Amino acid sequence: MSATVTRAPSSGRDASWLAGADLMAVALAFTGQILLAHALLAEHYGWMVLAIDLYASLFLIIDLGLPTLIARDGTKAPSMVLPAVLRTYRWQVLAALPFLLFAVLLHPERWLGVDAPRALLAFAALIALVHVASYAPRSGLRVLGEARLEALSKVIERAVTVAAYGVLVSQGSTSATAFTGAFLLGALCGTALALYWFVRTAPSHEGAPRWDQLGPSWSSASALLFSALPFAITLGILPYVIRVEKFMVAGSSGAGLAAAFHVAQLAWLAGLVVPAAIRSALLPVLGNVQGLPHSHRREMNQAMDLCLGLLPVGLFGGYLIVANLAPLAFPEAYFDGTYGASAVDVFAVLLGGWALTLLATPTYTSLMAGPRPWRFTQFILSVLSIAVVLGYLLVMRPTLSPGQILFAAALASTASAGALLVLSWWFSQENAFVSARRDDWNLAFTGTVFVVAGLASQTYWWVLGLPLFAFTPRGWQAIRSTLP
């Protein structure tokens, strides 16, 4: 292990590494989804998707919020990051036991009508556990200024998964269990690499840990768990915010229609890695400038410029990729009306939700890094409540046709993203920041409405969204200003 730390976190640099790697990982994952969609029956594909999503949602609370605390507080004492990760693992192992017992005894997959083989379900559960195990060392790498290694571990994870899929396809396999096992292999490789690089990178620590160096949250077990509890609750809730519509589609119309909605969601989910990467890079930076209003404001403005610069690229680039490549890659049934609607048209509606989520990134992260983490939990609970109500009102109606259900789910998802943005403003108490960028907000909202309306209706209203590209130079400048 190295004795010194030579790099410090940087929001623009690290966001570039993480976003770039996540987009590469998403491209690989998209390739994997194409292989799955062609190799598996729609129902079996739905089994695999729903089982992985279900256990990821169920087991994510095992994270306990501790990796988020590492990302927030680790910059205060880099020499304490390694002991913090080891301490995190001890608590996570204890937390996993009751959830494993719950999954074994209550069979939550039956709630969604997933009649999959037990081996597939076991693999899906292990995937969720292995992913949780990856969060602490990846947070540690980010705090130590090595987001590039975190990024590389994610790309390698996806590459191994897709390579394993390719081997199964070449052998003519049609087993959803085998493909879920391949997914598990990739997750194991990614987590092992992240842990190896973290241990090699982390500064050595001699003697008994001095937890006070990381702040009062680490002073005792009770203080640690209480400080992390808001993030743990939030992480337990957050997966449902982006999956609730899919679960409702499955509950109302079965795994086949859920698979069709999943295909429409793929590129949207891929796009969400961009705001997620910016949040991951911004959190340790904002944590390091707590109590420094001028520095905080500077970092918030740079993050906002970066998000605005990416907005038109994501809207237009995302649609062009999906509209031109998805019909060539996935089975025709997902686009010819077999399920009542084309996945491309449903994706166009989802684009609005992606834009609103991206724009919420600075205030969302400011709330995470703030001194009142319980406000963050209240925020996520409020968003989930709105998502559930909107999903129920729009999706769970027996009179809807399959196509209408898909569009209703997409509309509910976009409306929930709008609630996330507005509530992030209010809960973060960043009123001065929001007001100061009023003109930028107006242009961003107006342009996004025209782009989404034009693409969804296949009219030329999207032309009125082209002024959004005026933000691009500022986005590039935000990245360059934080490079070492």
N, C-alpha and C positions, 0 to 999 in steps of 0.2 A: 504494500500500500504506500501511496505517496505521503510524504511528510508535510507538504504544503499544498495550498490551493492556489492555482494560478489564474483561474477564471472566476468571474462573478456573473450572476444572472443578468440578462439584458432582454427587455421585452421584445424589441424588434428583431434582434438576432435570433433569439430562442423561438419566437413565434414563427420566424421564417423556416427554421430547421423543422419544428414540429409540424407546421402546416404542410410544408413540402413533403415530409416523410409520410404524414397521414394521407395526403392525396395519392402518393405512390402506393401506400398500403391499400387505399380504397380502390385504386385501379386494379390491383391484384385481387382484392376481394370481389370486385365486380366480375373479373374473369372467373373466379371461383363460383360465383352465383350463376354465371352462364353455364358452366359445366354441370352444376347441380340441377338447374332447370331442365337441361336436356337429358341428363342421366336418370332422373327420378320422376316417378309419377307425381302429378300435382298434389295429390293427397299426402304422399310420403314427403315431398318437399315441404308442404305445410307442417307436417309433424316435426321435421328437423328445425325449421325456423321457429315455430312456436315453443318447442322444448328448450332451445337455447335461450330464447328471449325470456321465457318463464323463469328458468333457474338463475339467469343473470339478474333478473329483477328481485327474485326471492333472496339470493345470497349476497347481494351487494352491500347490505347493511352490515355484514361481517367485517367489512372494511373499517367500521367503527369511527370513521372520520379522521383517523390518526394520520394517514398520508397527507391529508389536506393541512393538518397542523404542521407537519414536517415542511411542507412547501411554504407555509406562511411564516414559520418561526426559524427555519433552519439557517437563513442568512445571518442571524444574530450570532451563531456559534457553529461554524462549519465543522469543527472538530467533534461536535456532539451529534452529528447527523448519523454516523454509523451506530452508536448506542441507541439512538432514537428508533432506527429501523428495526434493530433487534428487539427492542422493547415492544414495538408495534406488533411484530410477529407473535410474541408470547400472548398478547391479549387477543389477537385474531384467532389463534388456534383454539383458545377457550371459547370464544364466541361462536365458532363454527359448529360445535358439538350439538347444541339444541336445534339448530336449523337443519342439520343433517337428519336428526331424529324426526323432526317435523316432516321433512320430505319423504322419509321412508314410511312413516305411519299413515300420513294423510293423503298421499298421492295427489298433489295439487294439479298435475297434468290432466287429471280427469275433469277438472272444473272447466277446461277449455275443450273437452271432447277429443283429446289427443290419445288415441289408442295405439301408442307406439311400443316397440319391443323394449323390454327392461334394460337391455344393454345400451340402447340409444339414449334412454333417459339417464342412465348412470354416466355415460360419456358427457351428456349435456350438463349435468350437475358438476362434474369434475372440471369442465371448461370454465364454468363460473368461478369455482374455487381457485383455479390456477390464475385466472385473470385478476382476482382480488389480491393474490399473492404478489402480483407484478407491480401493484400501485406504489408500495412503499419504496422499493429500490429505484423505481423510475422517478418518483418525487425527489429522492435523494440525489440522483444524477442531475436533475434540473436545478436544485438548490446549489449544487457545486459547479454550476456553469457548464455542465456537460449534457445539455439538451440534445446535442448531436448524437450522443451515444444512446440516449433514450429513443430518439427518432429511429436510429438504425435498428434497434432491437424490435421495434414495431414492424419495420419493413421486412426484416428476416422472418419474423413470425408469420406474416402473411405469405411470404414467398414459399416457406416450407409447407404451409397449408395447401396452397394452390398446386405445388408440385406433387403433393400426396394425392390431391384430387385427380391430377392428370394421370398418375399411375393407375388409379382405380378405373378411370374412364378407359384407359388403354386396355385394361383387362376385361372390359365389358361389364363391370360391376353395376348393379342397380340397387344396391343395399344402402338405405339411408343410415343404417347403423355404422357401416364401414366408413361412409363419408363423415359422419359425426366423429368417429375415431380419428380420422385424418385432421379434422379441426382441432381436436385435443392435442395431437402431436405438435402442430404449429404453436399452440398456446404454451405448451411445455418448453419448447425451444426458445420462444421469445422471453418468457419469464426467467429461464436459466441464464440467458445472455445478459439481461438487465441486472440480475443479481451479481453475476460474475464481474461485470464492468463496474458496478457500484463498489463492490468490495475492493477492487483494484484501484479505484479512483479516490475513495474516501480517505481523508487524513486519519492517521493512526491516533488512538486515544489511550493515554496511559493513566492508570489509577482509577479510582472510583468516579463514576459519572457525576458531573456538577450540573444538575438539571436546571438550576436557577439561571444558567447562562442562556437557556432558550426562552426564558420568561416564566412568569408565575403559573402558566398553564401546565408546566411540566414538573412542578415542585413536588407533587405527590400523586399517587394512583387515583385518588378521588378527584383531585383537581384536573388531572389529565383527562379522565373519562368524562367529567362534567363539561370541560371545555370542548372536547371533541363530540359530545353528544348531539349538539345541533347539526353538525356536519354529518354524523352517522344517520340521524333521522332523515336528513335531507337526501343523502345518498340512497337510503332505502325507498324514498318516495320518487326521486328524480326519474328512474327508468320508466315509471308508469306514465309520466307526463308525455313522453314521446312514443309510448307503446299502447296507450289506453285505447286509441281508435282502432288499432289492429286487433286488440283483444276483443273489442266490441263487434268488429266485423266477423271475427271467428265465432263469437258467441251467438250472433244472430243468423249467420249464414254458412258456417262451417269452414273447415281448413282450406278448401279449394279457393273460395273467394278471398280468404285471408292471404293466401299465396299470391293472388293477383294484386292485392293492395300492397303486399310486400315488394313486388317487382316495381310498382310505381314509387314506392318509398326509397328504393335502393339509392338512387342518385341524390335524393333529398337527404338521406342519412349520411351519404358520402360528403355532401356539402357541409353538414353540421360539424365535421371534424375541423373546419377552419375556425369558427368561433371557439370551439373547444380548445384548439391549440393556442389561440390568443389568450384565452382565460388561463390556461396552464402556465404560459410564459409571464403573464402580467401579475399573477397572484404573488409570487415571491418578491417581485419588484415593488408592488404596492405594500406588501407586508414590511418591507425594509424602509419605507418612507412614511410609516405611521407617525403622526405628530409633526410632519413637515409639510404644511399646506402648499407651499410653492412647488415643491418637488412632486407632491401628489397631483396637483393640477397639471403639471407638465406631462406626467406619465398618462393621465387620463386623456389629455388632448391628443397625444401621440397615438394612443390606442384607438381613439375615435377616428383620427385621420386614416389609420390603417384599415379600419372597418369600412369606412366610406369608400376608400380606394378599391377595396375588394368587391363592393356591392354590385357595380355593373358587370364586372368580369364574371361573377358567380351567376347572375341572372341570365345574361345572354349566353355565356359559355356553357353553363349547365344545361340550358334548354337545347342548344345546338347539339351537344354531345348525346343527350338522351333521344332527341327526335330523330337523329340520323343513325346512331349506332345501336340503340336498344332493340329496335325491330329486327335488325340483322342478327343480333346476338341471342335473343330469347325466342322461345317458341311462339309461333304466330298467334296462338290462342290468347295471349296476353294483350294483343293489339287489334285483333279483328272483330271485337265485339262479343266474343264467346262469353265473356264474363260481364257483358252489359256496357263496357266502356273501355277505351284504349288506355293503357298505362301511361302513355305520353300525355294525354289530356289531363289525367288525374295528377300527374307530376307537375303540370303547369300551375295548377291550383296550389299545390304544396310549396311552390317556389316563393309565394308570398310569405309563408311561415318561415322559410329559411332566411329571407331578408330581414324580417322583424327580429329573429333570434340573433342574427349577426349584429344588428344595431343595438341590441341590449347588452352586448358583451362588456363595455366599459363599466356601466353602472352595476351590472350583475357581479362582476369581479370585485368592484369596490365594496359591495355589500359583503362578499365572502371575506375580504381582507380587513373589514372593519372591526371595531372593538366590541360589537354586540352580535355575536354569531346567532343568537336566538332569533334575531330579526330575519336572518337568512332562512331559517327553518320556517318561520311564519310566511315568508315570501313563497317558498316552494309549496307549502301546504295550500296557500291561496291559489297558486297556479294550477295545482292538481285538482282542487275542488272545482275550479272553473272548467278545466278540461273534461272532468267526469260529467258535469252537468251539460256542457255543450255536446259531448259525445252521445250522451243518453238522449237528449232532445233531438239531435240531428240524425243519429244512426239507428237507434233502437226503435224504429217504427215499422210495424209489420206490413204497411201498405207500400213500402219502397221496393222498387225493382233492384236487381243486383247492381246495375250501373249507377242508379241513384244512391245506393248505399256507399259505393266507392267514392263518389263525389261528395257526399255528405261527410264522410270520414275525413277527406282532404280539407274540406271547408272548416270542420271542427278543429283540425290540427292547426290551420292557419290562424283561426280566431284565438286559439289558446296561446299561440306565439305572440299575438298582439297584446293579450293580457299580461304575458311575461314581461314584455317591454315596458308597458305602462307601470306595472307594479314594481319593476326594478328601479324606476325613477323615484317612486314614492318611498319605498323601503330603504333605499341607499341614502336618502336625504341629500342627493346631489343636485338640489334645485338650481344652484348658481351655475353649475356646469351645464345643465340642460338648457337653461335660459340663455346662456352665453352663446350656445350653438344653434339658436332658434332657426336661423336662415338655412343652415345645413340640414336640420331635421325636416324643414318644409320641403326642400328640394328632394331629399331622400324619399320621403313618403309619397310625394306627388309622382316622382319618376317611377317608383316601384309599382304604384297602382296602375299607371299606364302600361308598363311592361307586362305585368301579370295579366291584366285585362286583355291586352292585345294577343298575347301568346295563348291564353286559355280560349279566347273566342276565335283565334286564327284570323284576326283583322290587323290593320296597320296602326292601331293605337300604340303599339310598342315603340314606334318611331319617336313619340313624344317623351320617351324615357331615355333617349340618347344623351341628353345633357348630363346624365349621371356620370358620364366618363370624365367630366370636369374634375371629379374628385380623385381620379387616378394619380396625377402627379403628386398630390399631397400624401397619398398612401405610400408611394415609392419613397418620398422624402422622409416619412416617418420611419420606414425600415432603415434607410441609410443613416439617419441621425443616431441610431442606437447600435450601429455596428462598431466593433472595437477598432 
